[in-house]
Amino acid sequence: MGGDDRVRTAEVIAALSLATDLGVGLPFEHGLQSTLVALRLAERLDVDSGTASDAYYGCLLFYIGCTADADLSAELFAEGALFSHFNPVAFGSPLQIVTGIMHALADPDAGLASNTLRIAGRLPRAIRGHQAHITALCEVAVMLTDRLGLPASVRDLFRSLIERWDGKGQPDGLRGEDIPLPLRIMHVARDAIFQQLVGGTSYAAGVTRERAGHAFDPRIAHLLADEAEDILAFDDDTSAWSEVLDREPGGRPALAGTAIDDALAAIADFSDLISPYLVGHSSGVAELAASAGRLYGLSEAAVVALRRAALVHDVGRVGVSTGIWQKSARLTEHEREQVRLHAYHSERVLCRSPFLAAIAPVATAHHERLDGSGYHRGTTAAALTPPARLLAAADAYHAMTEPRPYREALTPTQAADVLGAEARAGRLDAASADAVLAAAGHQVRRLDRPAGLTDREIEVVALLARGLPTKQIARTLGISVKTADRHLQNAYPKIGVSSRAAAALFAMEHGLIRWGEFPIAGSHGRS
């Protein structure tokens, strides 16, 4: 791979759509199928090419903000509770939405009295958290979409993602045709395909018709309900991947050179946003692996491919419950197996795209070991290429210098000692470990000041990104809570965001995360 390589934008975005399926707990290709529904609606509505194109990309990326504040949701809701109780009513009436949140808060193993107290205690925080999550979801979606090489018109759809036809949506209470037509198509398509999953095609048609004039544009909702048998028809034995790519509207844009790297870096940050413990991990590993690859003697084309593999190596993390990554206690055997599966999930996301499939063998081997003791395939030395060995060493070293819920971050010296021991034991490649340690250099590089942030504002934003509340930021930096809050209030408008998740995304994008220098919030994480 070189600077002149190209890949269709839709190919990368469709792969990211598969990752969002995992992140929300939806069946694989759910996003692809909903995009085909959006295209079928667009054809019947006879919309122009630009509208169809925006609906296409927007539908693929509908849940791109799903990792925003995922750690906070994991504290309040049991695994799968939001999917079972909230997602079916996300486009329902306000009463249905609140009821869905209440049901999601309940403990299925507890009695009525216990659950009444549980819901009463948690509901106010859940309602506040829901409002904050909507803000974070939209901000993160806008920021990530802006890095994928798509038109501004697609990015701007996510500013209004939760608006409703009846004006009862968020954040601006847009009503009727003030909501962009592509977004109105996306809403109907996404909800209909979900309701089909819940109760079948007739059920989906009924729910869609019921929401006409409320959440949905009545013309679009009635169109789907009237023709549901055709619009929602899919062959369960056939992948939707090829049809989605074949039916891309418009001029089929492509990414080339550094634009590819920008898009893959956005995927990296999407993945790492799942937990404050992981912010900046993938981009940090990519930088370290690329530097090590040059020292190792790889060609520049091989270094580019290695860096790209490192950027997407952990995309499968989103397929594992956030509660596992946030867990400080010892994992159960079932939970350990889920962790081991994240490399498999990465493979599932990457292998559909021919472009990404070329780097998948390196990306998904980052936990393999020369003696066959790694995962998820138990591959041995003979099948592990130099780039795969370099990525495994870079990932191991970088992870050790980051805090985890069950341990503090190791110092660079401690991490180097462990990496050397793994090489001597025959689990990691010695030459790769040496290259990684040489690349690490055990030096803290000087940080740039993006967006006009001061040094103190950079420190505050970095700590915020790692999940620390204002009081703990103040305590860590030895400043007053009032001063810490003032720095935050100054930093937010400079960055152009208003949520922690979006600030964390900005911090990752601009290299502001400096693991090992400061603590992380609490002891409620997992990596």
Beta strands, then each sheet from edge to edge (+ up, - down):
strand 1: 6-8
strand 2: 254-256
sheet 1: 1+ 2-
end
